[in-house]
Amino acid sequence: MISRRHTPIPPGPGQESVWDYPRPPRVEVMNQRVTIELAGVTLVDTTDVVRVLETSHPPAYYVPRGAFASGSLAPVPGITHCEFKGAASYLSVGGVDRAGWFYPRPLPGYESLADRVCVYPGAMDRCTVDGETVVAQEGDFYGGWITSNIVGPFKGAPGTWGW
């Protein structure tokens, strides 16, 4: 049940509400162009994109590891666990520590995330979806990508942990 303190914003024409996203999360293949830029360099420019949709979260966009500029990814210590997707490992992206993550062995139902990386858009200079600059999801745990066609409110800001 959704309480008054986080009443969903009604989506307008062409918009999606994160409160209509499923739990467990759904993976969708997208026909969109994603770019990721850091320090004046385009690290990613691809249309080979999947996004993960989960209740209360802006979508997380995953691109193939091979779409990153050569040498821009490096493993770093640390693992977290998602009850649905499995164990996530972390990466330095363009020299920014723990700026991205991936699922080396995703759980059943999430196999399409194998060999794909998601970055925290707030750790990069600019991330775009079809030319629109992404706004980073608040907080330092979730890595959602907010575009104008997504409405919340979104989990991640102070006071939203228990949603």
N, C-alpha and C positions, 0 to 999 in steps of 0.2 A: 504494500500500500504506500502511496506517495503522500507525504505529510504536507501541510501548508507551507512549511519553510522552504520547500523546493518544488513549488508548483510548476509543472512544465509550461514552457512558452508555446503557445499555439503556432504551428508552422504555417507560413504563408505559402502562396503558390510557388511550386518548385523547391520548397524547403523540406528538410527532414528533421524530426525531433529525435534527440538521442533517447528520449523516454519511450520511443516506439521500437528501438533496437532490442534484439533478443538477449536473453541470458539462458543458456550459455551463448557465447559470442558466435557470430556468423562470419565466414570469410567470403568475400566477393571479389571476383575478377573484375577489374575496372578498365574501361576504354578511355583513359585520361593520361595526359602527359604530366609527369612529375619531374621537377628539377630541385636540386639541392646545391646551394652555393656556400662557400666559406673562403674568406680571405681573398676575394677576387677570383676564385677558381670555381668553375662548375664541376662539382664532384659527381653528379648524377644528372642525366637527361634521358629519360626512358618513358615508354608507354607500356612496358611490361610491369604492371602494377596490380597488387591485390590490397584490399583494405579489410580490416577487422572491425566489426560493429558489435558493440556491447552496451547494454542498458546504462545510461547516464554518462557515457564517455564519448567524446568526439572520435571519429574514425582514426585508426592508426594505419598509416600507409607503409606497405612493405614492398621493397624493390629487390631485384636479384643482386646478390653479392657481386656478380660480374659486371653490373651496371656502374659500379663505383670506379672512379679514376684509379689507375694502378697505384698501389702503395698507400692509398688513403685509409685503409682499414687495418687495425692491429688489435689482437686480443688483449684484454685487460682482465685482472682478477675480478671475481664476483659472479654469483649465480643467484637468481631469484626463481620462485616457483609460481606458476599459474595453475590453478586447479583444473583448468580446461586445456591449455596449450602445452603445459609441461615446464621443463627447466629452461630458463633463458640465460644465455651467456652474453657478456658485454664486450663492446668494442670501443676503441679510440677511433674517432672519425676525423680525418684531417688534422690529427694531433690533439683533438679535444677529447680528454679522458671520459669514458663512459657516456659518450654521446649517442651511441646506438646499441641495439640488442638484436639477438636472433635466437631461434630455437633449433639447436643442433639435431635433436630427435623429437620433433613435435608429437604429441599424443594423437591417437586415432581421431580422425575428423579434421585435423589441422595439418595434415601432411603437406598441403600446398604452401605452407610457410617455410618448409625446409629450403635452405640455400637462399633465403630472403632476409633482408635487414630492414629494420625500422630505425629512424633517428628521432631524437628529441628535437623538434623544430626550433625550440628556444636556444639550443646549443649551436645552431647554425646561423649564418648571416641572413639567409633567405631560403625558404622552401616554397615551392609553388605547386598548385594543382591546376592544370589547364590555364596557366598564366596568372592565376590569382595568388597573391602572397598569403600564406597560411599564418594564422595566429596560433601561438602555442597554448596548449592547455595549461592552466595554472597548476602549480605544485611541482615537486621534483621527482614524483614517482611515475605518473602516467605520461604517456607521450602522444596524446591526441593532437590531431591536425584540425583546426577550426577554419572553415571557409564560410562564405556568406550564405550558403544553402543549408547550414547546420544550426539548429537552435537548441538551447539548453533549458534550464541551467545545467552546468557541467560539474561532475565530480572532480575533485582535485584542489579546489580553493580551500583556504582555511575554513573549518567548520563543516566540511562535506565528507569527511572520512567515513562516517557511519551510514552514508546513504545506501 
